[in-house]
Amino acid sequence: MKHAPFLTFFILMFYFTAAAQSHIKLGYFSKVPANVQKCGALYTYDTTSLTIKKYILLTDFQNLGWIIIEGKQIKLQLADAQTKGKTNISTYKGGGYTITLSSITSGHKGSLDMETGTLQIINGAKKLSINIHGQSGCDDSGEGGN
């Protein structure tokens, strides 16, 4: 029982860390903004079909991105982009959040690249990491990655 306070401390730390991770709630975009209509990238949960057009992260090819967290749309600025092997890693910042998108091209659909990867969202001690998929490219029909 000499180690009970130590064990209690770690259990509480695990509980509060898990609670902080689950506290970031993402929303869906109901419409793709005009500035992403022609060229851009659209991402959603890997469990959500792209055909229903419920996206959680939008990016343009002008160093901007958008995400909805806790019901609030946040404009993101590209802070860093790099390629490691076949993985593209883009880090965006905005609204106190750091968003890291790691993706690979998994195929093609017409003029669009199909992508799979992970999305990590950090805000202080809050952290969320999810699997995503999406599509990117330019579409002359005006539907962007849509």
Helices and strands as residue ranges (DSSP letters): H 4-21, E 26-27, G 34-36, E 39-45, G 50-52, E 57-59, E 64-69, E 72-84, E 87-94, E 97-109, E 112-123, E 126-138
